């Protein structure tokens, strides 16, 4: 049973230093609010890159605060992040409360865990994805979790905000009786959403076509009980990800298999079978190579090891062993 606790691992130190270029050239940052046992890998999809904060002058920071602080009930924003097209600003009022404001201040939408879930909740809330066409922003509330083993989860639901109308719709549904955790990723072109309900056996990959609404599902062996760490190929037509076996009775990762989904054939291929670790793909380097990391349990410690996988020869090679 998962328990909500009031423990916060602060990961938003970059907020006060966010910068908007005159012509935006970088995507909005993504922040993970995940607290898990150490040592553990927490996998973040590389298609939602994190951008290093750029230091603003004190005067510039103050100018943004003077312009936008009034949109927060506290009268002081924690920080600001901007959409990739530079037309919208995410005003972070608190860990569970945002104001999404058009830069010209012609529209303003409130997002909070109270609005998305129910009153008196304080789930972490942030914009996790902006649609390529600039019409939507997506948010995935994540409750406070402390000591929870699951390495892939990103939130308990996924909501889409229509930036023109303010309408909020549920894309990945919220559990009715208990938390359901999801790992998910949007394709580079923004036309597909892939997701897995984590901490659940059998693991099922769902591929949703966001234009047609068509959905495909792929089930994996019942021994696996979680999955995620999605990474798309450079052309956005292939996807690699992990399915992992975890023994909750011994609190140990038993094995991870690395899978490939091909949009052209609509088939799943097993690239790596039951590697004795917690493993995830970190980067799709080119058409024939992916980079991975794994947590390996040794007699006295757990160590992180890096690997390369050749897609042509199907060989796994440790890097700098």
C-alpha positions in Angstrom: 0.0 0.0 0.0 1.4 3.4 -1.0 1.2 6.1 1.7 1.1 9.9 1.2 3.6 11.7 3.4 4.5 15.3 3.7 8.1 14.9 2.6 9.4 17.0 -0.3 12.6 16.6 -2.2 13.3 20.0 -3.5 14.1 19.9 -7.2 13.1 23.4 -8.4 16.1 25.4 -7.6 16.2 26.6 -11.2 12.8 28.4 -11.1 14.2 31.7 -9.9 16.7 31.7 -12.7 14.6 30.8 -15.7 15.1 33.0 -18.7 13.0 33.8 -21.8 15.0 34.7 -24.8 13.6 37.3 -27.2 13.1 34.4 -29.6 12.8 31.2 -27.6 15.2 28.5 -28.7 14.9 25.9 -26.0 11.9 23.8 -24.8 10.4 24.2 -21.4 12.1 22.4 -18.6 10.6 19.3 -17.0 10.9 18.6 -13.3 10.6 15.2 -11.7 9.0 15.1 -8.2 10.1 11.6 -7.3 11.5 10.4 -4.0 12.8 6.8 -4.2 15.1 4.6 -2.2 18.8 5.1 -2.7 20.6 3.8 -4.7 18.2 3.8 -7.6 17.9 5.1 -11.2 15.0 7.4 -11.9 14.6 7.5 -15.7 13.5 10.6 -17.5 12.6 10.5 -21.2 15.2 12.2 -23.2 12.5 13.7 -25.5 11.5 16.1 -22.7 15.0 17.5 -22.1 15.9 19.5 -19.0 17.5 22.8 -19.9 20.2 24.4 -17.7 19.0 27.5 -15.9 20.5 30.8 -17.2 21.3 33.4 -14.6 19.3 36.6 -14.8 20.4 39.9 -13.4 18.6 40.9 -10.2 16.8 43.7 -12.0 15.5 41.3 -14.7 14.3 38.9 -12.1 12.6 41.7 -10.2 10.9 42.9 -13.4 9.3 39.5 -13.9 8.1 39.3 -10.3 6.6 42.8 -10.6 4.7 41.7 -13.7 3.5 38.3 -12.6 3.5 38.0 -8.8 0.0 39.3 -8.5 -1.3 36.2 -10.2 -0.4 34.2 -7.1 -2.6 34.3 -4.0 0.5 34.6 -1.8 1.6 37.7 -3.8 4.9 36.1 -4.6 5.7 33.6 -7.3 8.3 30.9 -6.7 9.5 31.2 -10.3 8.6 31.2 -14.0 8.9 28.9 -17.0 8.0 29.6 -20.6 6.4 27.5 -23.3 8.7 26.6 -26.2 7.0 29.2 -28.5 7.4 31.9 -25.9 3.7 32.7 -25.9 2.8 31.3 -22.4 4.4 31.5 -19.0 4.0 29.0 -16.2 3.9 31.0 -13.0 4.8 28.7 -10.1 2.8 29.9 -7.1 3.4 26.9 -4.9 4.4 23.2 -5.3 0.7 22.3 -6.0 -0.5 25.5 -7.6 0.2 27.1 -11.0 -1.1 30.0 -13.1 -0.7 29.6 -16.9 -0.7 33.1 -18.4 -0.5 34.3 -22.0 2.6 36.6 -22.1 0.4 39.5 -23.3 -1.8 38.7 -20.2 -5.0 38.3 -22.3 -5.7 34.9 -20.8 -5.0 33.2 -17.5 -5.7 29.7 -16.3 -5.3 28.2 -12.8 -4.1 24.7 -12.3 -3.8 23.0 -8.9 -4.1 19.6 -7.3 -7.3 20.9 -5.7 -8.8 21.5 -9.2 -7.4 18.4 -10.9 -7.9 15.9 -8.1 -10.1 17.1 -5.3 -10.1 19.8 -2.5 -7.4 19.5 0.3 -4.9 17.6 -1.8 -1.3 18.9 -2.2 0.1 16.8 -5.1 3.1 18.2 -6.9 1.9 19.9 -10.1 3.9 21.3 -13.1 3.6 21.4 -16.9 5.2 18.3 -18.2 4.6 18.8 -21.9 3.6 21.5 -24.4 2.1 20.4 -27.6 4.0 21.1 -30.8 1.1 23.1 -32.2 1.1 25.4 -29.2 -2.6 24.6 -28.4 -2.2 22.4 -25.3 -0.3 22.1 -22.1 -0.2 18.8 -20.2 0.2 18.2 -16.5 0.6 15.0 -14.4 0.0 15.4 -10.7 2.3 13.4 -8.5 1.6 12.8 -4.8 4.3 12.9 -2.2 5.9 9.5 -2.1 8.7 8.6 0.3 10.6 5.3 0.1 8.5 4.0 -2.8 10.5 1.5 -4.9 9.0 2.2 -8.3 11.6 4.0 -10.6 9.6 4.9 -13.6 6.4 6.6 -12.5 5.7 10.2 -13.4 2.2 10.9 -12.0 -1.2 9.5 -11.1 -3.0 10.9 -14.2 -2.4 13.1 -17.2 -4.5 16.1 -17.9 -4.6 18.3 -21.0 -5.3 22.1 -20.8 -6.7 23.8 -23.8 -4.7 27.1 -23.8 -7.4 29.0 -25.8 -10.5 27.9 -23.8 -9.2 26.7 -20.5 -10.9 23.4 -20.8 -9.2 20.6 -18.9 -9.7 17.0 -20.0 -8.4 13.7 -18.6 -6.0 11.9 -21.0 -4.7 9.2 -18.7 -7.4 8.5 -16.2 -7.1 9.0 -12.4 -7.7 5.9 -10.4 -11.1 5.8 -8.7 -10.3 3.8 -5.6 -6.5 4.0 -5.2 -3.5 5.6 -6.9 -2.6 4.5 -10.4 0.9 5.5 -11.4 1.9 6.1 -15.0 5.0 6.3 -17.0 4.5 8.0 -20.4 6.1 9.8 -23.3 5.0 11.9 -26.3 6.6 11.2 -29.7 8.8 13.9 -31.1 6.1 14.8 -33.7 3.5 15.0 -30.9 1.2 12.6 -32.7 1.5 9.6 -30.3 1.4 9.1 -26.5 2.8 5.9 -25.1 2.1 4.9 -21.5 2.5 2.0 -19.0 0.6 1.7 -15.7 3.6 1.1 -13.3 3.7 -1.3 -10.3 1.2 -3.6 -12.0 1.4 -7.1 -13.5 1.2 -7.9 -16.3 2.9 -4.8 -17.7 1.0 -3.4 -20.7 2.3 -0.9 -23.2 -0.4 1.4 -24.6 0.2 3.4 -27.8 -2.4 6.1 -28.4 -2.7 8.0 -31.7 -3.6 11.5 -30.6 -5.1 12.4 -33.9 -7.3 9.5 -34.6 -7.8 8.2 -31.1 -6.8 4.7 -32.1 -5.0 2.7 -29.4 -2.9 -0.4 -29.4 -1.9 -2.5 -26.4 0.9 -5.0 -25.9 1.1 -7.3 -22.8 4.3 -8.7 -21.4 5.1 -11.8 -19.3 3.4 -11.8 -15.9 6.8 -11.9 -14.1 7.3 -8.3 -15.0 5.6 -5.7 -12.7 6.7 -2.3 -13.9 8.1 -0.5 -17.0 9.0 2.8 -18.6 12.1 4.8 -19.5 10.8 5.5 -23.0 13.2 6.8 -25.6 12.2 7.5 -29.2 14.4 7.0 -32.2 15.6 10.2 -34.0 12.9 9.8 -36.6 10.2 9.2 -34.0 9.1 5.9 -35.6 10.6 3.5 -33.1 10.6 3.3 -29.3 12.8 1.6 -26.8 11.8 1.0 -23.2 12.2 -1.2 -20.1 10.0 -3.8 -18.5 11.3 -4.8 -15.1 10.8 -7.6 -12.6 11.0 -6.5 -8.9 10.6 -8.8 -5.9 8.6 -6.8 -3.3 9.3 -9.5 -0.7 13.0 -9.1 -0.8 13.1 -5.5 -2.1 15.3 -6.4 -5.0 15.3 -5.8 -8.7 15.6 -9.2 -10.4 15.8 -8.5 -14.1 15.1 -6.0 -16.8 14.3 -6.6 -20.5 14.7 -3.9 -23.1 11.9 -3.8 -25.7 11.6 -2.1 -29.1 8.3 -1.0 -30.7 8.3 -0.3 -34.4 5.4 1.9 -35.7 5.8 0.5 -39.3 5.3 -3.1 -38.3 3.4 -2.4 -35.1 5.4 -5.2 -33.5 7.5 -5.5 -30.3 11.0 -6.9 -30.5 13.0 -8.0 -27.4 16.5 -6.5 -27.6 17.9 -7.5 -24.2 16.4 -10.3 -22.2 16.4 -10.4 -18.4 19.5 -8.4 -17.7 20.1 -9.0 -13.9 19.7 -5.3 -12.9 17.5 -2.3 -13.0 18.3 -1.0 -16.5 17.0 1.8 -18.6 17.8 3.3 -22.0 19.3 6.8 -21.6 19.8 7.9 -25.2 19.2 6.8 -28.8 22.6 7.8 -30.2 21.9 7.1 -33.9 20.0 4.6 -36.1 22.2 1.7 -34.9 23.1 2.5 -31.3 21.5 3.2 -28.0 23.1 3.9 -24.6 21.9 2.4 -21.4 22.6 2.5 -17.6 22.0 -0.2 -15.1 22.2 -0.6 -11.3 24.2 -3.7 -10.6 24.0 -5.4 -7.1 27.5 -6.4 -6.0 28.3 -8.2 -2.7 29.0 -5.0 -0.8 27.4 -2.3 -2.8 25.2 -1.3 -5.8 27.1 0.3 -8.7 26.0 2.1 -11.8 27.3 0.7 -15.1 27.0 2.1 -18.6 26.4 0.1 -21.8 26.1 0.4 -25.5 23.7 -1.7 -27.6 24.3 -2.3 -31.3 20.9 -2.6 -33.0 22.4 -4.2 -36.1 24.4 -7.0 -34.3 22.2 -7.1 -31.2 25.2 -7.0 -28.9 25.5 -5.3 -25.5 28.9 -3.9 -24.6 29.9 -2.4 -21.3 31.4 1.1 -21.6 34.6 1.6 -19.6 34.1 -1.5 -17.4 
